Amino acid sequence: MNEAFRLLFDQVKSGVVWVQRDGIVRYANKAAVQMTPVMLGQAMMDPVADRTVKAGGQGMLKLPFQFELTTQEAHPDSIRAVLIGAPVGSDLMVVLNNVSEERWYSQALENLVGYIEAEMAHPIEALARKLPQIARIVQQQGATGDLAALVEEATSLSVKLSKLRDLVSVFGESAIQRDERILLSDLLRRAVSEVMPAARARNITLSAQGLSDDLPAVYGSAHWLSKAMSEYLEQSVRSAQSGDLIELSIQAVGARVNVRARNQGLFVSHHERRGAFVPFGVGDTGKPGDARQGIGLALSQRILEQHGGCVRIEDEFDSVDFVLELPAGAPSTQDAQLSVEQAHRYARDMSELLNRSMARRAKGGDTAPASVTDATAAR
């Protein structure tokens, strides 16, 4: 067997068994030995694996061929196996993965979600409601030192716990879609005010453009879309460097509305971009300082998906854009019992959207930013 292949397979987590077409084992990495009994120069000891490999060697199976094994233990694990052709020559390979281990982690995550929903949701909400009053009392009494620091730390912890509760809620079974009429400019203004302390602390400027109420409305849950907007903008700020300028704008593009946070000169690697959509940054990096800074864009993405939209990161020639996109004009789903007023309002929105689109076509353009309002935050 080629030494380069040996070095490669010794590093992978999956079990790899290299066999001749007559079923004789030529190589097995450490992961494979832990999943199924094998010895070099002999046939595979698991009868299912032995029969499958020999059938494949005789051309009786269409490769790749999937089958399952069990470990030789008192409480056996399930192993998913795939028989494939070797990279070189006419030999075969069996690739093994522990399915029970994957299911265990999946079940553990489901149990955690259930525990948070059943045991932690109400205490988290109660803490969030009581903390502002406690903070006011401490401030009025002029308390300093440990007590003031404790209130500040509790407030910070409450914010993180609330985000965890929100993440569990939007990844649960129940849908969060609502048919409220929403102006994205209002949501963005509120989100800017929420993230402004963090932006100022890092010397980051937020410049908002195109926040005119003349833009087409979107429909959904104002409560959840507000959270999605805040998380989206918080991630934009978190990705920026000290002294950066983030330009915020809203544009109508066909039947959809885009919120764009543009950072000139910023570079976001593919690795960082992928990690931004992973809750808590799991698997992103091992650095303790800034690896797991928050929920990331997972919360925004889930909320927007349930509203027919998305959040993404785009690379321009000299900038990086964090883009939040939603359908405009009318709700994607409507309740059976709509009032006459709601029906008229939906019809007006769709009519305005159609007229806007026709006007742009007549001018030869597809997109047009709305008017600029004074919503710039100084450093």
N, C-alpha and C positions, 0 to 999 in steps of 0.2 A: 504493500500500500504506500502511496506517495506520502512522504514525510510532511509536506505542506498541508495535505488534507488532515493528517493526524493532529497537527498542531491546531488547525482550525476547529475540528470537532471536539477537541479537548476543552475548548473554551465555551461551547454552547451549553445552555441549560437543558435543552431537550436531549433525550437519550438517542444515541445513534449507534446502530449495529450494521457493520458492513459484512455482507455474506456473499459467498459464491452462489452460482445458480443451482448447485446441488444441495444448498442449505448449510454448508460449512462456514462457521464464523471466522472472518479474517481480522476483525477489529470491533471493539466495543468501548465507548467512552465511559467515564465514571458514572454519569447520570443513568446510562442504560443498565449498568451492573446493579444499581440501586433499585431499578424497577423490575427487572426480570433476570433470572439466572442464566448466565452465558459463560462459555469457556472457549478460548481460542482453539481452533482446529477441530471443534466438534459442532454438531448440529445444535440449534437452539433448543434448550431444555423444556421450554413451555410447549406443550403439544399443539396448541392452537397456532402459535407463532411458527413452529416447525412445519406444520401442514401448509400454512399459508405461503411461507417462503418457497417451499418445494413446488407448490402449484404455480406460483409466479414464475419460478425458474423454468418450468415446463411449458410456459406460454398459455396456461389455462385461465389466467386472470388478466383483466385489463388494468394496466397501471395508469395512475396511482390507485391503489386498492386500500380502503380503510377497514380496520377491524378493531376489536377490543380485547384486552387482556386483563388479568387481575394479578396483583402482587401476591407472593407466597408468604402470607402473614395470617395471624389469628383474625385480625380485622382487615381484610384486604382492601386496597385501593383499586379504583378502576383506571386502566391505562388506555388511552386512545393511541392506536398504532396506525401507521401508514407505510405501505410497501411501495417503494419507488425504485427507478433505475439509478444506478450509481453514476456520479458525474463523469467517470471515464470507464471505458471497457464495457463488458457485458454483465458485470456483477450487479447485485441488488443492495438496497439499503432499507432498514426498518427504522423509522423515526418514531420515538415514543414521547408522550406527554401525559403527566399525571392529571387526570380529569377530576379526581376526588379533591385534590388540593385546590384546583380552580373553583370547584363548587363550594369548598369550605370558605374560601375568602369571599365568594359571592354571598353565601348565607350569613357570614359574619357582618357584612356591610348591610344586608337587609335587616338583620337584628338590631344593628346600631340605629338605623333609620326609624324602625318601629319603637325603639326605646326613647328616642328623642321626641317622637310624636306623642307617645303615651305618658312619659314621665317628666319631660323637660320643657315642653312647649309652654304650658301655663306658668310655671315659675319664671321662665325667661321673660314672658310678657309682663308679669307682675313686677319684676325687677326693673324693667324698662319704664314702667309707669311711675314707680315710686322714686326713682333716682333723681329726676329733676327737682321734686319737692325737697328731698333730702339735701341736695346741693344748695338750694336757696336758703334753707335753714342754717346750714353750716356757714354760708357766706354772710348772712345777716348777723350771726353771732360772732363774726370776725375770727372764726377758728382758723388756725394755721398749723403747720407742722404735720404730724402723722395723720390727724383726722382729715385735713384737707387733701392730703396725698392719697388717703384711702378712698375718699369719694371720687377723686379723679381716676384712680385705677379701676374702681368699680364701674364707672361710666364707660371707660374704654373696654372693659370686659363685657359689659352689657351689649355694646355695639357689635362685638364679635359674635356673641351668643345669638343675637337677633339675626345676624346673617346666616348662621348655621341653621337656625329654625326656618328661615325663609328658603334656604337651599333644600332642606328636607321637604318642605311644603310643595315646592314646584316640581320636585322629582317624585312626588307621591302619585296616587291613583287619580285623584280628583282633578278635573280641569279647572283652570283659573280664568277662562275666557269670560269677559263681560261685554256689554254693548254700550258702554259709556262713550260719549263724544269727547275727544281729547285734542287739544292743541299742543303739538310737540314743543312749540316755543315756550309755553308755560312750564312744561316738564323740565326743559333744559335750564330755564332760569332757576328753578328750585334746586336742580342738581348742582348748578354752579355755586349756589350759596352754601350747599352742604359740603362740597369739597374745597371751598375757598380756604379754610384754615390750613388744610394739608398742603395746598398749593403755595400759600404764603410762607409756610414753614420751610419749604424747599426752594423758595425764590423762583417760583414758576408763574408766568403770566398767562391768564386765560382771556382771550379776546373773542367775544361773541359777535357774530354777524348773521344777518338774515333771519332775525327772530320776529318777523312780522306775523301778525295773526291772520294775514291774508292767505297764508298757505292752506292747502287742503287739510281737513281734519282726518284723524285716524280714530278707530274705534277699538275698544277693549276695556281692560281693567286699569283705571287710573292709578289705583293703589300699587299694582304689580309693575306697571310700566314705569312708574316713578322710581321704584327700586331698581329696575333694569337700567334706567338712565343713570342713576347715581353710581351703580357698579361699573357701568361702561365708562363714565367720565373718571371715576376713581382709578381705573386701570390705565387710562390715558395719562393721568397725572403720575401714577406710580412708575410708568415706563419712561417718563421724561427725566432729563438731567437738570441739575441746578442751573438756573438762569435761562431755561428754555422758554419759548413762546408757543402756546397751543392755540391755534385759531379754530374757533367753533363756528359752524355754519349749518343751515338747514336748506335743502333743495328739494323741489318737486321734480321727480324724474318719471315721466309717464304716469302710471297709476300708482306710483310708490313715492314715499318721502324718505330722504336720507338725512341723517344727522352725521356730520363729519367733524372729527377732531384731528386737525392736521398739525404735525410737528416738523418744521423745516429742519433738515439736517439729521434727523434721528434715524438710526439704523436698528431694526429689530430682526435678529437672526431667526432662521426657521425653528431652531430649538426653543428659543424664547417665545416665539409665536405659538408653538404647539403647547408649551407649558402654561400660557396665559388662559387656555380654555380648560385646564385641569383643576378641579377644586383643590385648594390648599397647595397646589404645586407639587403634588405627589409624583415622584419619579423625575422631577425636573432637574434637580441638582442636590448635592449633598451638603452644600454650604449652609451652616446654621443661621447666618446673619440675615440674608435676604431671600432665601429660597422659598419659604412658605409664608408669603406676606398677606395672603387673604384668600377669599373665595375665588378671585379671578373673574374671568368672563363667563364661567360656567352658569352662574345664576342668570346673567343677562341673556345668554344664548337660549336657555331653557324657556324663559318667560317669552322671549320674542318668537320662538318656534311655535308656542301655543297661540300666538297672535298672527301667524302667517308671515313673520319676518325673520331677520337674522342679524347677527353682528359678526364683523370680519375685520381683518387687518390687511390693508392694501399698501403696496410699495409703489411710490412714484419715483421719478428720476432723482429728486433731491429732497424727498420727504417721506414720512410714513403717516398713513391715515387710518384712524380707528373709525369704522363706519357702522352705524346703527340704521337698519332699514326696516320699514313697515309699509304694508299696503294702505292706501288712502281711499277715501270716498264713501265707504260703507262698511259695516261689520262683515267679517267673513262668515259668521254664523249669526242667525237672528232668532230670538225667541218667538214662539208661535203667537203670543199675545202682544202685538205691537200696538201702541197707541197711534191715533191718527197724526198727532204732532210728531212722533218719532218717524213715522213713515214719510211725512212731508220733509222732515229735516234730512233724512237719508237721500231722498230724491233730489233735494237742492244741492247736497254735497256732490252727488254723482253728476248732476248737470254742470256744476261749476268745474269739476274735474274734466269733463268732456270738453267744455268750452275752452279751458286752459290748454288742453292738448291740441285742439284744432287751431288755436291762435298761434301756438308755437310752430306747428307744421307750416302754417301760412307764412311765418317769418323765416322758415328754414332752419329753426333750432329745435333741439329736443329737450334741453334743460335751461333753466333760468333761475338764478338765485333771487330770493326775495329781498325786500328793502332792508337796509341796515339800520339797527337801532343801537343806542348807546348802552351797551352792556359789557363794556371792557373793564376788567379788573386790573388795576395797577399792581406792580410788584410791591 
